[in-house]
Amino acid sequence: ELKGFSFNDQLYEVYYLDTLLADKILKQFKIVSKPAIEKLNVNTASFKEILHLPYIDYALTKKIFDYKDKVSEIRDLEELRKIEGFPLDKFDRIALYLKTK
């Protein structure tokens, strides 16, 4: 569950919303305030909790946990970029839902 829009281009991710319609909406659409999102600690959250976050599927959750097994603790979310196959284009969106402390 997104809990709201944090980036304008998230509108293009809405299922069944035509790109042309999204373009029209974005001409008048403005994010006045970002939604309050309770972040999960990537180091203490369970597999299931991370799996249920937006933009994160089973394969990515497994990669995150495999990486945590190697390093024991993720000190900075930027470390997620080091994970092979991590969707770098989605990093900003995923970071909305995670924290390290």
KEVOKE-17116 format. One line per field, with one value per residue (C-alpha): residue number from 1; x, y, z. Coordinates in steps of 0.2 Angstrom, whole numbers, plus 2048, in hexadecimal, padded with zeros to 3 digits. Example, Ala and Ser with C-alpha at 12.3 -4.5 7.8 and 13.67 -1.06 7.14 Angstrom:
i <- (1  2)
x <- (83E  844)
y <- (7EA  7FB)
z <- (827  824)
//
This chain:
i <- (1  2  3  4  5  6  7  8  9  10  11  12  13  14  15  16  17  18  19  20  21  22  23  24  25  26  27  28  29  30  31  32  33  34  35  36  37  38  39  40  41  42  43  44  45  46  47  48  49  50  51  52  53  54  55  56  57  58  59  60  61  62  63  64  65  66  67  68  69  70  71  72  73  74  75  76  77  78  79  80  81  82  83  84  85  86  87  88  89  90  91  92  93  94  95  96  97  98  99  100  101)
x <- (800  808  7FF  7FF  80A  81C  821  817  81D  815  805  80C  80C  7F9  7F2  7E7  7EB  7EF  7FF  7F6  7EA  7F8  801  7F1  7EE  800  7FE  7F2  7F8  803  809  806  80D  814  80B  811  818  81E  82F  834  846  84E  859  84B  83C  836  837  824  824  830  827  817  81F  81B  828  82F  82C  831  841  847  842  84D  85C  85A  85B  869  873  86F  875  886  888  87E  877  873  879  873  865  871  879  869  870  87E  872  873  863  85D  851  85B  84D  842  84E  846  835  83B  845  834  830  840  84C  85C  85A)
y <- (800  810  81B  82A  831  838  83A  841  833  826  82A  821  811  811  801  805  817  81C  826  834  836  835  843  84E  84B  84F  860  864  858  85E  855  862  857  846  838  833  822  818  811  7FF  7FC  7F1  7E9  7E3  7E1  7D0  7C8  7C9  7DB  7E1  7D6  7DF  7F0  7F9  7F6  7E7  7D5  7C4  7C4  7D5  7D1  7C1  7CB  7D8  7CA  7C1  7D1  7D4  7C2  7C7  7D8  7D5  7E7  7F4  804  80F  80C  811  800  7F8  7FF  7F2  7E4  7DB  7DD  7EB  7F6  806  80F  80B  80F  820  818  809  815  81D  80D  808  80F  808  80E)
z <- (800  7FA  808  7FB  7EE  7F2  7E0  7D1  7C5  7D1  7C8  7B9  7C4  7C7  7BE  7AF  7AF  79D  79B  792  7A0  7AD  7A3  7A3  7B6  7BA  7B2  7C0  7CD  7DB  7EB  7F8  806  806  810  821  81F  82D  828  82C  833  825  832  83E  833  82F  81E  81D  822  814  808  80A  806  7F6  7E8  7F1  7EB  7F1  7E7  7ED  7FF  7FE  7F7  805  812  809  809  81C  81F  818  820  830  830  823  829  81B  80F  801  804  7FC  7EB  7ED  7EC  7DB  7D2  7DE  7D3  7D4  7CB  7DA  7E8  7EC  7ED  7F8  803  808  811  819  826  82E  840)
//
